[in-house]
Amino acid sequence: MDIASVIGLILAMGLILGSIAMGNAPFAAFIDVPSGLVVIGGAFAAALIAFPLKSMLKSPKIALKVILNKGEDRLGLIKQIVDLAETARRDGLLALESKVGEIDNPLVKTGIQMAVDGSTPEVVEEVLRTETEAIAVRHKEGKGIMDQLGRFAPAYGMIGTLMGLIMMLQDMSDPSGIGAGMAVALITTMYGAIVANVFFCPFAEKLGLISRNEMVSLEIAIRGVMAIQSGESPRAIDQKLKTFLPPSQRGEE
């Protein structure tokens, strides 16, 4: 679980709810179901126009990735690659066939299996980089959905506010009700701002960070597989791959 994301969500909602509680207006004054329907429903309806249905159906799973993301264990990945390199150096590349089932990283598993099957380094690298590009495209689409939802929500909040103002201005017979009508109209704008800036936009930024981190891990995997196939020494592979890590994680200090 991504603790930073959980703390951020709790803190953001806590500040908003706490501010409301310290004010004079009751919580009921900030609850309006039609306003919520306009903002949430409108944002997702617009996103359905912009993205395929299949992609939109995956949006809850994409959002959960922000909360459930465990981070990249690059040091563990490098250790596994170095262990494979030691086996290949000691017993030969074909000895890795018995190790394929123990490999956790899908990209490393594919690369090692192809190398054991006799594929040329050029073909192995091409396949691995094509797979990496496909992953990057999927990540970009997921982030794009959250980005667009973050754009659409405030827009639909403004639409809801305009609708509320129009309905209020159509009946000005009771001046005492203008203030209450204005408050209800503005709730939609508030909902749009909250949904966009507490959920969609921060989620999009976190998804971008997760994607960048995963791309670094995939690059480590590709370079590790290529180094094993070319017969480099385990020590050289370890030193080469650890350049992707910050000095504090290399175990050198």
Secondary structure, DSSP 4 states (H G I P E B T S, - for coil): --HHHHHHHHHHHHHHHHHHHHSSS-GGGG--HHHHIIIIIHHHHHHHHHS-HHHHHTHHHHHHHHHH-----HHHHHHHHHHHHHHHHHH-GGGGGGGGGG---HHHHHHHHHHHTT--HHHHHHHHHHHHHHHHHHHHHHHHHHHHHHHHHHHHHHHHHHHHHHHHHT--S-GGGHHHHHHHHHHHHHHHHHIIIIIIHHHHHHHHHHHHHHHHHHHHHHHHHHHHHHT--HHHHHHHHGGGS-GGGTT--
